[in-house]
Amino acid sequence: MTDEFIVVESPDDPRVAPFRLNERGLANRLQRRDDGGDGLFMAEGDLVVERALDAGCVPTMALVDGDRPPAVADRLLGRVPVFAGRDEMRRSITQLGMPYSIVALFERPARATVPDLAASATRLVLAEAVDNPLNIGSIVRNALGMGWHGLVIDATSVDPLARRAMRVSMGNSLHLPYARSRDMVATVRELVAAGWQVVALTPAADAAPLDEVMAGDKVALLVGSERAGLTDEAMAAATHRAAIPMHAGVDSLNVAAATAVACWHLRPVRPS
């Protein structure tokens, strides 16, 4: 493997075609559902690429700014092909108005199962039908920043390794363990049966104020879709229904903002 950049002049060069892949091209539905790890994900920006490498993810190729290559590119030289080009060429390939100094493709890592997370954690976020990658990326960053231990998503929620989710999480999607639940209601019931306190966030007027909810030893925070909220079945399976008290005229917060507030209130320990 060469330890030099491979200069590319044309965006039509077939060697850099993989950087044009959309989400389904990087990982199809079956690959995204594979707990063992299958398919690829894209890391965009030097910080995200660095965090992917720090997480032990396996790179396959990279594309860098030929005029101003970032320092992290040195960690890839000699391991995988590292292509280099000017802004216009990289902009055409990645379809980003302002191309990052580096983008890299990595093998999707294996992920935890729900029982794995439940056995090793005391704080979990459960996401039902959170289909916006910006929200999932923010939830990941919020949870990790507040000392939470893992994320469980259902089949209709966005993949935390999706490009936009990765960018918003600043690569933290690779440092917060996550699992995919095939049946979120069943997952909630199993956690409750195992002694977990499951707090469902809702703007409902009859829900308990969040600041009155006292966190137990094991807490799972259950959040739902921006539009419809949690399903009735998931809400009924939780041990608590809680609302963030709001001033008149605003009924609720964005799900990512609400998760940040709740993760802080229910956090396991204060940072040292």
Secondary structure, 3 states (H helix, E strand, C coil): CCCCCEECCCCCCHHHHHHHCCHHHHCCHHHHCCCCCCCEEEEECHHHHHHHHHCCCCEEEEEEECCCCCHHHHHCCCCCCEEEECHHHHHHHHCCCCCCCEEEEEECCCCCCHHHHHHHCCEEEEECCCCCHHHHHHHHHHHHHCCCCEEEEECCCCCCCCHHHHHHHCCHHHCCCEEEECCHHHHHHHHHHCCCEEEEECCCCCCEEHHHCCCCCCEEEEECECCCECCHHHHHHCCEEEECCCCCCCCCCCHHHHHHHHHHHCCCCCCC
